[in-house]
Amino acid sequence: EVKLLIAAGYGASKALSSVGYKECVQFLSGSLAQDQLVPAIVTSTMQLAKKQKTWFKQDPEINWMMQV
């Protein structure tokens, strides 16, 4: 998918800097090894989730429901 987007001329698109795509672009450009790809995506995803959780904690209208 990322190869096709780059080939279609979307290589400079801001969307390709989002989680998952950014790491795939790095892999395809040779700046990220294949064995580092999945861990890099997982790390970026966890960092985004933490940022979102911090952001949403500021909103008193949100009631968190914990699932056990």
C-alpha positions as CSV (number, residue, x, y, z in Angstrom):
1,E,0.0,0.0,0.0
2,V,2.7,2.5,1.0
3,K,4.7,1.6,-2.1
4,L,1.7,2.3,-4.3
5,L,1.0,5.6,-2.5
6,I,4.6,6.8,-3.0
7,A,4.5,5.6,-6.7
8,A,1.3,7.6,-7.2
9,G,3.0,10.8,-6.1
10,Y,1.9,10.9,-2.5
11,G,5.3,10.5,-1.0
12,A,5.3,14.0,0.5
13,S,1.8,13.7,1.8
14,K,1.3,14.5,5.5
15,A,-0.8,11.4,5.7
16,L,2.3,9.3,5.2
17,S,3.8,10.7,8.4
18,S,1.0,9.1,10.5
19,V,1.6,6.1,12.7
20,G,2.4,3.0,10.7
21,Y,2.9,4.7,7.4
22,K,5.8,6.8,8.7
23,E,7.6,3.6,9.8
24,C,6.9,1.9,6.4
25,V,8.3,4.9,4.5
26,Q,11.4,4.7,6.7
27,F,11.7,1.0,5.9
28,L,11.2,1.5,2.2
29,S,13.8,4.2,2.2
30,G,16.3,2.0,3.9
31,S,16.6,4.0,7.2
32,L,14.8,1.2,9.2
33,A,15.6,-2.5,9.1
34,Q,12.9,-5.0,8.5
35,D,13.4,-6.5,12.0
36,Q,12.8,-3.0,13.5
37,L,9.6,-2.3,11.5
38,V,7.0,-4.0,13.7
39,P,8.6,-2.8,17.0
40,A,8.8,0.7,15.7
41,I,5.1,0.7,14.7
42,V,4.1,-0.8,18.1
43,T,6.1,1.9,19.9
44,S,4.6,4.7,17.9
45,T,1.1,3.3,18.4
46,M,1.7,3.1,22.2
47,Q,3.0,6.7,22.3
48,L,0.0,7.9,20.4
49,A,-2.4,6.1,22.7
50,K,-0.7,7.7,25.7
51,K,-0.9,11.2,24.2
52,Q,-4.6,10.6,23.4
53,K,-5.3,9.4,26.9
54,T,-3.6,12.4,28.4
55,W,-5.5,14.7,26.1
56,F,-8.9,13.1,26.9
57,K,-8.2,13.3,30.7
58,Q,-8.5,17.1,30.3
59,D,-12.2,16.8,29.3
60,P,-14.5,16.4,32.3
61,E,-17.3,15.3,30.0
62,I,-15.6,12.0,29.3
63,N,-16.4,9.1,31.6
64,W,-13.9,6.3,31.3
65,M,-15.4,2.8,31.5
66,M,-13.0,0.1,32.5
67,Q,-13.5,-3.3,31.1
68,V,-12.3,-6.3,33.0
